[in-house]
Amino acid sequence: MDERFVLPQFPRSAGYHPGWITAGVSGGANPLWMTEWLAGTLDLRPGMRVLDLGCGRAMSSVFLHREFGVQVWATDLWFSATENLQRIRDAGVGDGVFPIHADARSLPFAAEFFDAIVSIDSFIYYGTDDLYLNYLARLVKPGGRVGIAGAGLMREFEGSVPEHLRGWWTPDLWCLHSAAWWRWHWERTGTMDIELADTLPDGWQLWRDWHLAIAPDNAAEIEALEADRGSYLGYVRLVGRRRPGVQLEEPVVSVPTQYTKRPLLRSRE
């Protein structure tokens, strides 16, 4: 049996078949490791409603339902909800995991519907928007938690990209940030009480080992991780609790107007 995904710090994840894990690859982090690392901080209980935002191939959603008994809305834009439904049914969790195809900026859920929201190695693609957290926080009950985990920086760059990362760094990677940056980004909204903002010990090694297992030809990223050795690259985690009493308005999706005809030009006198 392949033991590459069996680690003592992730005992729940160790029980899942490596073939199932590799068949569901959708990103640069092992979704089970990230979900287990994050879920332990969220006080999840059976029957809770959880939004798994940017769930990829729904592996994190299956894990959350199986391990914690929560109901999960497995929501993603890039991956097929129909394929995810088959994966969910094959995992025997069709009664508790519900695949949704939706854009993170246009979510089809009622306000305060969820007890918790998680985002595994996905939030960086939309959550850096200054307005996004308040949009998302509407969907969780007051006192409910929002948690993210995935690739990030151990510290922000001071100036340009460090020399040893330039061969791998591309413009889209500017979405990567440190736990301290995410804390600041969320705190300033006044929406969340931040309960946790930290990094995973030896996260760069787990990031590298994941790529060695699922994308060994990705030499540029692997070499960047080995050259960096955790100086900048690793995994970050953030958990906030929605403040009770904070009023969050519904987003404006249209503005009602009525056209009134008026002269286009000044009349000549």
C-alpha positions as CSV (number, residue, x, y, z in Angstrom):
1,M,0.0,0.0,0.0
2,D,1.2,3.5,-0.9
3,E,2.2,5.2,2.3
4,R,3.0,8.7,0.9
5,F,-0.3,10.1,2.3
6,V,0.0,8.6,5.7
7,L,1.2,11.1,8.2
8,P,0.9,11.1,12.0
9,Q,-0.3,14.7,12.1
10,F,-3.3,13.7,9.9
11,P,-4.7,10.5,11.4
12,R,-8.1,10.9,9.8
13,S,-6.7,11.4,6.3
14,A,-4.5,8.3,6.7
15,G,-7.5,6.1,6.4
16,Y,-8.3,7.1,2.8
17,H,-7.1,5.0,-0.1
18,P,-4.2,6.6,-2.1
19,G,-5.9,5.7,-5.4
20,W,-9.0,7.7,-4.4
21,I,-6.9,10.6,-3.3
22,T,-4.8,10.8,-6.5
23,A,-7.9,10.3,-8.7
24,G,-9.4,13.4,-7.2
25,V,-6.5,15.8,-7.5
26,S,-7.6,19.4,-8.2
27,G,-5.0,21.7,-6.8
28,G,-1.6,22.3,-5.2
29,A,-2.4,20.9,-1.8
30,N,-3.7,17.6,-0.4
31,P,-7.3,18.5,0.3
32,L,-7.7,15.9,3.0
33,W,-4.7,17.2,4.9
34,M,-5.8,20.8,4.6
35,T,-9.4,19.9,5.6
36,E,-8.3,17.9,8.7
37,W,-5.9,20.7,9.7
38,L,-8.7,23.3,9.5
39,A,-11.7,21.3,10.7
40,G,-10.1,20.6,14.1
41,T,-10.6,24.3,14.9
42,L,-14.2,24.7,13.8
43,D,-16.1,22.8,16.4
44,L,-18.1,20.9,13.8
45,R,-21.0,18.8,15.0
46,P,-23.3,16.3,13.3
47,G,-26.2,17.9,11.4
48,M,-24.5,21.2,10.9
49,R,-24.8,22.8,7.5
50,V,-21.4,23.6,6.0
51,L,-20.5,25.4,2.8
52,D,-17.4,23.9,1.2
53,L,-16.5,26.8,-1.1
54,G,-14.2,26.0,-4.1
55,C,-14.4,22.3,-3.3
56,G,-12.7,21.1,-6.5
57,R,-13.6,17.4,-6.9
58,A,-15.5,17.4,-3.6
59,M,-12.9,15.3,-1.7
60,S,-13.0,17.8,1.2
61,S,-16.8,17.6,1.2
62,V,-16.8,13.8,1.4
63,F,-14.3,14.0,4.2
64,L,-16.2,16.5,6.2
65,H,-19.4,14.5,6.1
66,R,-17.8,11.2,6.8
67,E,-15.6,12.4,9.6
68,F,-17.8,15.0,11.3
69,G,-21.4,14.1,10.3
70,V,-22.1,17.5,8.8
71,Q,-24.2,18.3,5.8
72,V,-22.1,19.8,3.1
73,W,-22.9,21.9,0.1
74,A,-19.9,21.1,-2.3
75,T,-19.7,24.3,-4.4
76,D,-17.3,24.9,-7.2
77,L,-17.1,26.8,-10.5
78,W,-14.3,25.0,-12.4
79,F,-15.3,21.3,-11.7
80,S,-18.4,19.5,-12.9
81,A,-21.2,19.1,-10.3
82,T,-22.3,16.0,-12.2
83,E,-18.9,14.4,-11.9
84,N,-18.8,15.4,-8.2
85,L,-22.2,13.8,-7.7
86,Q,-20.9,10.5,-9.0
87,R,-17.9,10.7,-6.7
88,I,-20.2,11.6,-3.8
89,R,-22.5,8.6,-4.5
90,D,-19.6,6.2,-4.9
91,A,-18.4,7.3,-1.5
92,G,-21.8,6.5,0.0
93,V,-22.5,10.0,1.2
94,G,-25.2,11.1,-1.3
95,D,-27.6,11.9,1.6
96,G,-25.3,14.4,3.1
97,V,-23.2,16.0,0.4
98,F,-24.8,18.2,-2.2
99,P,-22.9,19.3,-5.3
100,I,-23.5,22.8,-6.6
101,H,-22.0,24.5,-9.7
102,A,-21.7,28.2,-8.8
103,D,-19.3,31.2,-8.9
104,A,-18.0,32.2,-5.5
105,R,-19.2,35.8,-6.3
106,S,-22.7,34.7,-7.2
107,L,-23.8,32.1,-4.6
108,P,-27.3,30.8,-4.7
109,F,-27.9,30.5,-0.9
110,A,-30.1,32.3,1.6
111,A,-28.6,34.6,4.2
112,E,-27.5,32.9,7.5
113,F,-28.2,29.4,6.0
114,F,-24.9,27.9,7.1
115,D,-23.4,27.0,10.4
116,A,-19.9,27.2,9.0
117,I,-18.1,27.9,5.8
118,V,-14.8,26.4,4.7
119,S,-12.5,27.0,1.8
120,I,-9.7,24.6,1.0
121,D,-6.8,26.0,-1.1
122,S,-9.3,28.1,-3.0
123,F,-10.0,31.4,-1.2
124,I,-7.0,33.1,-2.6
125,Y,-8.7,33.2,-6.1
126,Y,-11.5,35.5,-5.0
127,G,-11.1,36.4,-1.3
128,T,-8.5,39.1,-1.8
129,D,-11.3,41.4,-3.0
130,D,-11.8,44.0,-0.3
131,L,-15.6,43.6,-0.5
132,Y,-15.7,39.8,-0.6
133,L,-15.7,38.8,3.1
134,N,-18.8,40.9,3.9
135,Y,-20.5,39.3,0.9
136,L,-19.7,35.8,2.0
137,A,-20.2,36.3,5.8
138,R,-23.9,37.0,5.1
139,L,-24.4,33.3,4.4
140,V,-23.2,32.1,7.9
141,K,-25.2,32.5,11.0
142,P,-24.1,35.1,13.6
143,G,-21.5,33.3,15.7
144,G,-20.7,30.9,12.9
145,R,-17.2,30.3,11.7
146,V,-15.5,30.9,8.4
147,G,-12.2,29.1,7.9
148,I,-9.6,28.9,5.1
149,A,-6.5,26.7,4.6
150,G,-4.1,26.3,1.8
151,A,-1.0,27.6,0.0
152,G,0.3,30.9,1.1
153,L,3.4,32.9,2.3
154,M,5.2,32.7,5.6
155,R,5.8,36.4,5.3
156,E,5.1,39.1,2.7
157,F,7.7,40.0,0.2
158,E,9.6,43.2,1.0
159,G,9.9,44.6,-2.5
160,S,10.2,42.4,-5.6
161,V,10.0,38.6,-5.8
162,P,13.0,37.0,-4.2
163,E,15.6,35.8,-6.7
164,H,15.2,32.1,-5.9
165,L,11.5,32.2,-6.7
166,R,11.6,34.1,-10.0
167,G,11.8,31.1,-12.2
168,W,8.5,29.8,-10.9
169,W,6.6,33.0,-9.9
170,T,3.9,34.2,-12.3
171,P,1.6,37.2,-12.1
172,D,-1.3,35.1,-10.8
173,L,0.6,34.1,-7.8
174,W,0.3,37.6,-6.3
175,C,-2.9,36.2,-4.7
176,L,-0.7,34.3,-2.2
177,H,-0.5,36.0,1.2
178,S,0.7,35.4,4.8
179,A,-1.5,34.5,7.7
180,A,-0.8,38.0,9.2
181,W,-2.0,39.6,5.9
182,W,-5.2,37.6,6.0
183,R,-5.8,38.5,9.6
184,W,-5.4,42.2,8.7
185,H,-7.6,41.8,5.6
186,W,-10.5,40.2,7.6
187,E,-10.2,42.3,10.8
188,R,-10.5,45.6,9.1
189,T,-14.0,44.7,7.8
190,G,-15.4,44.6,11.3
191,T,-17.3,41.5,10.4
192,M,-15.2,38.8,12.0
193,D,-13.5,38.1,15.3
194,I,-10.3,36.3,14.3
195,E,-9.8,33.2,16.4
196,L,-6.8,31.8,14.6
197,A,-4.2,32.8,12.0
198,D,-1.2,30.5,11.7
199,T,1.0,28.4,9.5
200,L,1.5,24.6,9.2
201,P,4.9,23.4,10.6
202,D,7.1,22.2,7.8
203,G,4.3,23.1,5.4
204,W,6.7,23.6,2.5
205,Q,7.8,20.0,2.8
206,L,4.2,18.8,2.6
207,W,3.6,21.0,-0.4
208,R,6.7,19.6,-2.1
209,D,5.9,16.0,-1.2
210,W,2.4,16.4,-2.5
211,H,3.7,17.6,-5.9
212,L,6.3,14.8,-6.0
213,A,3.4,12.4,-5.6
214,I,0.8,13.9,-8.0
215,A,2.8,16.1,-10.4
216,P,6.5,15.0,-10.4
217,D,7.0,16.7,-13.7
218,N,6.2,20.1,-12.2
219,A,10.0,20.8,-11.8
220,A,9.7,24.6,-11.5
221,E,7.4,24.5,-8.5
222,I,9.3,21.6,-6.8
223,E,12.6,23.4,-7.3
224,A,11.2,26.6,-6.0
225,L,10.0,24.9,-2.8
226,E,13.3,23.2,-2.3
227,A,15.3,26.4,-2.8
228,D,13.0,28.3,-0.5
229,R,12.8,25.7,2.3
230,G,10.0,27.5,4.1
231,S,11.5,30.9,4.0
232,Y,8.4,32.3,2.1
233,L,6.3,29.3,0.9
234,G,4.1,27.1,3.0
235,Y,0.5,26.5,4.1
236,V,-1.6,29.1,6.0
237,R,-4.8,28.8,8.0
238,L,-7.3,31.4,9.2
239,V,-10.5,31.1,11.2
240,G,-12.9,33.9,12.0
241,R,-16.3,34.0,13.8
242,R,-19.1,36.2,12.5
243,R,-19.8,38.9,15.1
244,P,-23.3,38.8,16.4
245,G,-25.1,42.1,15.9
246,V,-23.2,43.1,12.8
247,Q,-25.7,43.9,10.1
248,L,-24.7,42.7,6.6
249,E,-26.6,44.1,3.7
250,E,-27.7,42.0,0.7
251,P,-25.5,42.7,-2.3
252,V,-26.8,45.1,-5.0
253,V,-27.4,43.0,-8.1
254,S,-29.5,45.5,-10.0
255,V,-30.6,49.1,-9.7
256,P,-34.2,49.9,-10.5
257,T,-34.4,52.8,-13.0
258,Q,-37.0,54.5,-15.2
259,Y,-36.0,56.1,-18.4
260,T,-37.3,59.7,-19.0
261,K,-36.8,61.2,-22.3
262,R,-35.0,64.6,-22.4
263,P,-33.7,66.8,-25.1
264,L,-30.3,65.8,-26.2
265,L,-28.9,69.2,-27.2
266,R,-29.5,72.8,-26.2
267,S,-31.8,74.4,-28.6
268,R,-30.3,77.1,-30.8
269,E,-31.6,80.6,-30.1
